[in-house]
Amino acid sequence: MFTSWIKQNPGRRFLRCPGVSGRRCDFFEWVDPYICDRAAQIILGLLVRMTHVEGHNRELQTQNTGLQEENRLLLESLIRLEAANKSLLYKFKLLKICATICLLAYVFYIMS
């Protein structure tokens, strides 16, 4: 069984000789009844719309894949930056302690 996608008979199924070894007879018979012109127009319009939606869906899937990869890279960068920030905060804390000790030593030196 085959399906016609020509403008006059979109989606209409038919039988034909399948041909064996490259030889075919002229057998042809419609399985589905004839559809009116308006129904054919609607079917063709829906096919065009479906093709457009499928194409748009593929574009969105590609875009989504790219965004997922970008998100993964940004998360890796965030983890590295958080580790660097933690290290810098620790060093800053040590620097404040050293500065406080130096200031106290200077004050005691001046007072003595």
FITOR-43112 format. One line per field, with one value per residue (C-alpha): residue number from 1; x, y, z. Coordinates in nm, 3 decimals, padded with zeros to 5 digits. Layout:
BEGIN
seq: NUM:... $
u: X:... $
v: Y:... $
w: Z:... $
***
This chain:
BEGIN
seq: 1:2:3:4:5:6:7:8:9:10:11:12:13:14:15:16:17:18:19:20:21:22:23:24:25:26:27:28:29:30:31:32:33:34:35:36:37:38:39:40:41:42:43:44:45:46:47:48:49:50:51:52:53:54:55:56:57:58:59:60:61:62:63:64:65:66:67:68:69:70:71:72:73:74:75:76:77:78:79:80:81:82:83:84:85:86:87:88:89:90:91:92:93:94:95:96:97:98:99:100:101:102:103:104:105:106:107:108:109:110:111:112 $
u: 00.000:00.128:00.026:-00.020:00.121:00.035:-00.176:-00.492:-00.485:-00.281:-00.270:-00.489:-00.379:-00.365:-00.252:-00.033:00.169:00.490:00.687:00.916:01.263:01.201:00.879:00.550:00.200:-00.046:-00.253:-00.367:-00.656:-00.747:-00.802:-00.934:-01.233:-01.192:-01.170:-01.308:-01.082:-01.125:-01.014:-00.713:-00.621:-00.649:-00.434:-00.165:-00.173:-00.135:00.157:00.332:00.266:00.389:00.708:00.767:00.707:00.937:01.211:01.166:01.176:01.508:01.647:01.535:01.689:02.020:02.000:01.916:02.217:02.440:02.294:02.341:02.709:02.747:02.579:02.818:03.121:02.986:02.930:03.288:03.411:03.195:03.344:03.699:03.618:03.457:03.769:03.992:03.767:03.788:04.168:04.185:03.954:04.180:04.489:04.310:04.225:04.591:04.696:04.457:04.598:04.955:04.867:04.703:05.010:05.243:05.028:05.024:05.400:05.448:05.222:05.409:05.741:05.637:05.493:05.803 $
v: 00.000:00.347:00.701:00.981:01.324:01.507:01.821:01.655:01.353:01.429:01.146:00.922:00.557:00.335:-00.004:-00.061:-00.337:-00.358:-00.492:-00.792:-00.785:-00.438:-00.540:-00.377:-00.412:-00.123:-00.226:00.075:00.114:00.375:00.234:00.559:00.742:01.072:01.376:01.717:02.003:02.188:01.883:01.844:02.211:02.166:01.852:02.022:02.326:02.102:01.920:02.251:02.362:02.030:02.049:02.402:02.298:01.996:02.218:02.470:02.186:02.065:02.419:02.443:02.105:02.218:02.545:02.355:02.127:02.431:02.598:02.282:02.273:02.644:02.584:02.296:02.513:02.799:02.565:02.436:02.796:02.881:02.592:02.707:03.069:02.967:02.766:03.063:03.296:03.066:03.060:03.440:03.487:03.262:03.460:03.788:03.662:03.571:03.913:04.087:03.881:03.966:04.335:04.336:04.170:04.419:04.712:04.585:04.531:04.886:05.030:04.840:04.951:05.318:05.296:05.138 $
w: 00.000:-00.090:00.004:-00.246:-00.158:-00.477:-00.457:-00.592:-00.355:-00.042:00.209:-00.005:00.001:-00.305:-00.430:-00.732:-00.885:-00.679:-00.973:-00.957:-01.111:-01.252:-01.431:-01.335:-01.463:-01.487:-01.185:-00.978:-00.736:-00.475:-00.124:00.027:-00.119:-00.306:-00.081:-00.170:-00.277:00.054:00.253:00.023:00.081:00.456:00.452:00.243:00.474:00.776:00.612:00.545:00.901:01.043:00.834:00.963:01.325:01.291:01.147:01.427:01.680:01.536:01.561:01.924:02.006:01.855:02.046:02.366:02.322:02.279:02.586:02.793:02.692:02.772:03.111:03.186:03.105:03.317:03.612:03.583:03.575:03.878:04.076:03.990:04.082:04.412:04.502:04.411:04.614:04.917:04.891:04.860:05.160:05.367:05.259:05.335:05.683:05.742:05.614:05.856:06.145:06.042:06.005:06.349:06.506:06.334:06.448:06.807:06.798:06.667:06.938:07.212:07.064:07.068:07.419:07.564 $
***
